[in-house]
Amino acid sequence: AQPSATPPACPDGRYGPADDAIAETLDFDAGTKTLTFGVAAPRHYDDSTQFVSILTTMGISNPVTKEIAGSMFTEQLARQLYGFFEQRLRDTPGNMIQLTDVYCMYNRARGTALISPEDLYSACLLFEPLKLNARLRKLDSGVLVIQPLELDDQRAAEKILELIANNGKAHITTAEFSFHLGTPFVLAQGQLEAAEKIQSVCRDETMEGTQWYSTEPFETGAWEG
């Protein structure tokens, strides 16, 4: 059988069921074979013109297909995905890309023979077993991202602490951190929560929103002075 040019659709016309977060953000017009973005469309670029310009230059001349690759499809797809996003991961603020954004950009570059959310998820799970320098990660919020292997929570926390130390008010809000990184709010929140888990920062819930503080003054007793 010929591979479908469209991802398998749920009864409501959306994708599924491997990753509802992907399914709920995308629609596929079967008549025009065109992807359209929903409310959670890629947000790495504030300038939509810049984003479209980037997409138009990302074509993949020889996309991996199930028909050609057979049983090796998932492994070959993982390698092609990694090659496609390796430099983009390094260049992206925060060094994280949401899986919904990965799905949009990669399928846009393929043009036809689009992969399904299940294909993408399965391929990303192979990054580490194949010893590729990337991994699939689920943030506490439930958002799925890909990130370089060397990006660990300790290194990310050090950047957060440096920013707190230099911003002149001993704390930072999630919105401020998101703006500083130039990354979506949900990814900034994920990095702050990861830093909290390793006790590098602590939070204070206020009427103005969540404020994040370094835990160092509490560990040294400097806050008492």
C-alpha positions as a Markdown table, in Angstrom:
| # | Residue | x | y | z |
|---|---|---|---|---|
| 1 | Ala | 0.0 | 0.0 | 0.0 |
| 2 | Gln | 1.2 | 3.5 | -0.7 |
| 3 | Pro | 2.1 | 5.6 | 2.3 |
| 4 | Ser | -0.5 | 8.2 | 3.2 |
| 5 | Ala | 0.5 | 11.8 | 2.5 |
| 6 | Thr | -1.5 | 12.9 | 5.5 |
| 7 | Pro | -1.1 | 11.9 | 9.1 |
| 8 | Pro | -3.9 | 9.6 | 10.4 |
| 9 | Ala | -6.9 | 11.7 | 11.5 |
| 10 | Cys | -9.2 | 11.3 | 14.5 |
| 11 | Pro | -12.9 | 11.5 | 14.0 |
| 12 | Asp | -12.9 | 15.3 | 14.6 |
| 13 | Gly | -10.4 | 15.7 | 11.8 |
| 14 | Arg | -7.3 | 16.3 | 14.0 |
| 15 | Tyr | -4.3 | 14.1 | 14.6 |
| 16 | Gly | -3.8 | 11.6 | 17.3 |
| 17 | Pro | -3.6 | 9.7 | 19.5 |
| 18 | Ala | 0.1 | 9.6 | 20.3 |
| 19 | Asp | 0.5 | 13.1 | 21.5 |
| 20 | Asp | -2.6 | 15.2 | 22.2 |
| 21 | Ala | -0.5 | 18.3 | 22.6 |
| 22 | Ile | 0.5 | 18.0 | 18.9 |
| 23 | Ala | -2.9 | 17.0 | 17.8 |
| 24 | Glu | -4.7 | 19.9 | 19.4 |
| 25 | Thr | -2.5 | 22.5 | 17.7 |
| 26 | Leu | -2.6 | 21.5 | 14.1 |
| 27 | Asp | -5.2 | 20.9 | 11.3 |
| 28 | Phe | -4.6 | 19.4 | 7.9 |
| 29 | Asp | -6.7 | 20.5 | 4.9 |
| 30 | Ala | -7.0 | 17.3 | 2.9 |
| 31 | Gly | -8.2 | 19.2 | -0.1 |
| 32 | Thr | -5.2 | 21.5 | -0.4 |
| 33 | Lys | -2.7 | 19.3 | 1.5 |
| 34 | Thr | -1.8 | 22.3 | 3.6 |
| 35 | Leu | -0.9 | 22.5 | 7.3 |
| 36 | Thr | -2.5 | 25.2 | 9.3 |
| 37 | Phe | -1.4 | 26.3 | 12.8 |
| 38 | Gly | -3.8 | 26.4 | 15.7 |
| 39 | Val | -3.6 | 28.5 | 18.9 |
| 40 | Ala | -0.3 | 26.8 | 20.0 |
| 41 | Ala | 1.5 | 27.4 | 16.7 |
| 42 | Pro | 5.3 | 27.8 | 16.8 |
| 43 | Arg | 6.3 | 30.8 | 19.0 |
| 44 | His | 10.0 | 30.9 | 18.7 |
| 45 | Tyr | 9.8 | 33.9 | 16.3 |
| 46 | Asp | 7.9 | 37.1 | 17.2 |
| 47 | Asp | 8.1 | 38.3 | 13.6 |
| 48 | Ser | 5.8 | 36.0 | 11.6 |
| 49 | Thr | 7.4 | 37.2 | 8.4 |
| 50 | Gln | 10.8 | 36.0 | 9.6 |
| 51 | Phe | 9.3 | 32.7 | 10.6 |
| 52 | Val | 7.7 | 32.1 | 7.2 |
| 53 | Ser | 11.0 | 33.1 | 5.6 |
| 54 | Ile | 12.9 | 30.5 | 7.6 |
| 55 | Leu | 10.3 | 27.8 | 6.8 |
| 56 | Thr | 10.6 | 28.4 | 3.1 |
| 57 | Thr | 14.3 | 27.7 | 3.1 |
| 58 | Met | 14.1 | 24.4 | 5.1 |
| 59 | Gly | 13.1 | 22.0 | 2.3 |
| 60 | Ile | 14.3 | 18.3 | 2.6 |
| 61 | Ser | 15.2 | 17.0 | -0.8 |
| 62 | Asn | 15.1 | 13.3 | 0.1 |
| 63 | Pro | 12.6 | 12.7 | 3.0 |
| 64 | Val | 12.6 | 9.3 | 4.7 |
| 65 | Thr | 9.4 | 7.3 | 3.9 |
| 66 | Lys | 8.0 | 4.1 | 5.1 |
| 67 | Glu | 7.8 | 2.8 | 1.6 |
| 68 | Ile | 11.5 | 3.1 | 1.0 |
| 69 | Ala | 12.9 | 2.6 | 4.5 |
| 70 | Gly | 10.6 | -0.3 | 5.5 |
| 71 | Ser | 11.5 | -1.6 | 9.0 |
| 72 | Met | 14.3 | 0.9 | 9.3 |
| 73 | Phe | 11.9 | 3.9 | 8.9 |
| 74 | Thr | 11.9 | 5.0 | 12.5 |
| 75 | Glu | 15.6 | 4.8 | 12.9 |
| 76 | Gln | 16.3 | 6.6 | 9.6 |
| 77 | Leu | 13.7 | 9.2 | 10.5 |
| 78 | Ala | 15.4 | 9.8 | 13.9 |
| 79 | Arg | 18.7 | 10.4 | 12.1 |
| 80 | Gln | 17.1 | 12.7 | 9.6 |
| 81 | Leu | 15.3 | 14.7 | 12.3 |
| 82 | Tyr | 18.5 | 15.1 | 14.3 |
| 83 | Gly | 20.4 | 16.3 | 11.3 |
| 84 | Phe | 17.6 | 18.7 | 10.5 |
| 85 | Phe | 17.4 | 20.2 | 14.0 |
| 86 | Glu | 21.0 | 19.8 | 15.3 |
| 87 | Gln | 22.1 | 23.4 | 14.5 |
| 88 | Arg | 18.7 | 24.8 | 15.2 |
| 89 | Leu | 18.8 | 23.4 | 18.7 |
| 90 | Arg | 22.1 | 25.3 | 19.3 |
| 91 | Asp | 20.8 | 28.5 | 17.8 |
| 92 | Thr | 17.4 | 28.4 | 19.5 |
| 93 | Pro | 17.1 | 30.6 | 22.7 |
| 94 | Gly | 17.1 | 28.3 | 25.7 |
| 95 | Asn | 18.2 | 25.3 | 23.5 |
| 96 | Met | 14.8 | 23.7 | 23.6 |
| 97 | Ile | 12.2 | 23.3 | 20.9 |
| 98 | Gln | 8.7 | 22.2 | 21.6 |
| 99 | Leu | 7.7 | 19.0 | 19.9 |
| 100 | Thr | 4.7 | 20.8 | 18.4 |
| 101 | Asp | 7.2 | 23.2 | 16.7 |
| 102 | Val | 9.4 | 20.3 | 15.6 |
| 103 | Tyr | 6.3 | 18.7 | 14.0 |
| 104 | Cys | 5.3 | 21.9 | 12.2 |
| 105 | Met | 8.8 | 22.8 | 10.9 |
| 106 | Tyr | 9.8 | 19.3 | 9.8 |
| 107 | Asn | 6.6 | 18.5 | 8.0 |
| 108 | Arg | 6.7 | 22.0 | 6.3 |
| 109 | Ala | 10.2 | 21.1 | 5.1 |
| 110 | Arg | 9.1 | 17.7 | 3.8 |
| 111 | Gly | 6.3 | 19.3 | 1.8 |
| 112 | Thr | 4.6 | 16.0 | 1.0 |
| 113 | Ala | 4.6 | 12.5 | 2.6 |
| 114 | Leu | 4.0 | 14.1 | 6.0 |
| 115 | Ile | 4.8 | 12.1 | 9.1 |
| 116 | Ser | 2.3 | 11.5 | 11.8 |
| 117 | Pro | 2.7 | 12.6 | 15.5 |
| 118 | Glu | 3.2 | 8.9 | 16.3 |
| 119 | Asp | 6.1 | 8.7 | 13.8 |
| 120 | Leu | 7.7 | 11.8 | 15.3 |
| 121 | Tyr | 7.4 | 10.7 | 18.9 |
| 122 | Ser | 8.8 | 7.2 | 18.2 |
| 123 | Ala | 11.7 | 8.7 | 16.2 |
| 124 | Cys | 12.6 | 11.2 | 19.0 |
| 125 | Leu | 12.7 | 8.4 | 21.5 |
| 126 | Leu | 15.5 | 6.9 | 19.5 |
| 127 | Phe | 17.8 | 9.9 | 19.8 |
| 128 | Glu | 19.6 | 8.6 | 22.9 |
| 129 | Pro | 19.7 | 4.9 | 22.0 |
| 130 | Leu | 21.3 | 5.9 | 18.6 |
| 131 | Lys | 23.8 | 8.0 | 20.6 |
| 132 | Leu | 22.7 | 11.2 | 18.9 |
| 133 | Asn | 23.3 | 14.4 | 20.8 |
| 134 | Ala | 19.7 | 15.1 | 21.6 |
| 135 | Arg | 16.9 | 13.8 | 23.7 |
| 136 | Leu | 13.1 | 14.0 | 24.1 |
| 137 | Arg | 12.1 | 15.4 | 27.5 |
| 138 | Lys | 8.7 | 16.0 | 29.2 |
| 139 | Leu | 8.6 | 19.1 | 31.3 |
| 140 | Asp | 6.6 | 19.2 | 34.6 |
| 141 | Ser | 3.9 | 21.1 | 32.7 |
| 142 | Gly | 3.5 | 18.1 | 30.4 |
| 143 | Val | 5.0 | 19.9 | 27.4 |
| 144 | Leu | 7.3 | 17.7 | 25.3 |
| 145 | Val | 10.6 | 19.2 | 24.0 |
| 146 | Ile | 13.8 | 18.2 | 22.4 |
| 147 | Gln | 17.1 | 19.5 | 23.7 |
| 148 | Pro | 20.8 | 18.7 | 23.4 |
| 149 | Leu | 22.1 | 16.1 | 25.8 |
| 150 | Glu | 24.7 | 18.5 | 27.2 |
| 151 | Leu | 21.9 | 20.9 | 28.3 |
| 152 | Asp | 21.4 | 19.7 | 31.9 |
| 153 | Asp | 19.4 | 21.4 | 34.6 |
| 154 | Gln | 22.5 | 22.5 | 36.6 |
| 155 | Arg | 23.9 | 24.4 | 33.6 |
| 156 | Ala | 20.5 | 26.0 | 33.0 |
| 157 | Ala | 20.2 | 26.9 | 36.7 |
| 158 | Glu | 23.5 | 28.7 | 36.6 |
| 159 | Lys | 22.3 | 30.9 | 33.8 |
| 160 | Ile | 19.2 | 31.7 | 35.9 |
| 161 | Leu | 21.2 | 32.5 | 39.0 |
| 162 | Glu | 23.5 | 34.8 | 36.9 |
| 163 | Leu | 20.5 | 36.7 | 35.6 |
| 164 | Ile | 18.9 | 37.0 | 39.1 |
| 165 | Ala | 22.3 | 38.3 | 40.5 |
| 166 | Asn | 22.5 | 41.0 | 37.7 |
| 167 | Asn | 19.0 | 42.3 | 37.4 |
| 168 | Gly | 19.2 | 44.6 | 40.4 |
| 169 | Lys | 16.2 | 43.3 | 42.4 |
| 170 | Ala | 17.2 | 39.9 | 43.7 |
| 171 | His | 14.5 | 38.0 | 41.9 |
| 172 | Ile | 13.1 | 37.4 | 38.4 |
| 173 | Thr | 9.6 | 36.6 | 37.2 |
| 174 | Thr | 8.7 | 33.9 | 34.7 |
| 175 | Ala | 7.7 | 36.6 | 32.1 |
| 176 | Glu | 11.0 | 38.4 | 32.5 |
| 177 | Phe | 13.0 | 35.2 | 32.1 |
| 178 | Ser | 11.0 | 34.3 | 29.0 |
| 179 | Phe | 11.6 | 37.7 | 27.5 |
| 180 | His | 15.4 | 37.6 | 28.4 |
| 181 | Leu | 15.8 | 34.2 | 26.7 |
| 182 | Gly | 13.5 | 35.0 | 23.8 |
| 183 | Thr | 11.8 | 31.7 | 24.4 |
| 184 | Pro | 8.1 | 30.8 | 24.9 |
| 185 | Phe | 6.7 | 31.3 | 28.4 |
| 186 | Val | 6.0 | 27.6 | 28.9 |
| 187 | Leu | 9.6 | 26.7 | 28.2 |
| 188 | Ala | 10.9 | 29.4 | 30.5 |
| 189 | Gln | 8.6 | 28.1 | 33.2 |
| 190 | Gly | 9.9 | 24.6 | 32.6 |
| 191 | Gln | 13.5 | 25.7 | 33.1 |
| 192 | Leu | 12.7 | 27.6 | 36.3 |
| 193 | Glu | 10.8 | 24.6 | 37.7 |
| 194 | Ala | 13.7 | 22.3 | 36.9 |
| 195 | Ala | 16.1 | 24.7 | 38.7 |
| 196 | Glu | 13.7 | 24.7 | 41.7 |
| 197 | Lys | 13.8 | 20.9 | 41.8 |
| 198 | Ile | 17.6 | 20.9 | 42.3 |
| 199 | Gln | 17.1 | 23.6 | 44.9 |
| 200 | Ser | 19.0 | 26.4 | 43.0 |
| 201 | Val | 15.9 | 28.7 | 43.1 |
| 202 | Cys | 12.8 | 29.0 | 45.1 |
| 203 | Arg | 9.5 | 30.7 | 44.3 |
| 204 | Asp | 7.2 | 33.3 | 45.9 |
| 205 | Glu | 3.7 | 33.4 | 44.6 |
| 206 | Thr | 2.5 | 37.0 | 44.6 |
| 207 | Met | -0.4 | 39.1 | 43.2 |
| 208 | Glu | 2.0 | 40.2 | 40.4 |
| 209 | Gly | 2.9 | 36.6 | 39.5 |
| 210 | Thr | 5.5 | 34.1 | 40.5 |
| 211 | Gln | 8.9 | 35.6 | 41.6 |
| 212 | Trp | 12.0 | 33.4 | 41.6 |
| 213 | Tyr | 14.8 | 33.8 | 44.1 |
| 214 | Ser | 18.2 | 32.3 | 44.4 |
| 215 | Thr | 18.4 | 29.9 | 47.4 |
| 216 | Glu | 22.0 | 30.9 | 48.1 |
| 217 | Pro | 21.1 | 33.6 | 50.7 |
| 218 | Phe | 19.0 | 31.1 | 52.6 |
| 219 | Glu | 21.8 | 28.5 | 52.6 |
| 220 | Thr | 24.5 | 31.0 | 53.8 |
| 221 | Gly | 22.2 | 32.9 | 56.2 |
| 222 | Ala | 22.8 | 36.1 | 54.3 |
| 223 | Trp | 19.1 | 36.9 | 54.2 |
| 224 | Glu | 19.1 | 37.3 | 58.0 |
| 225 | Gly | 21.3 | 40.4 | 57.7 |
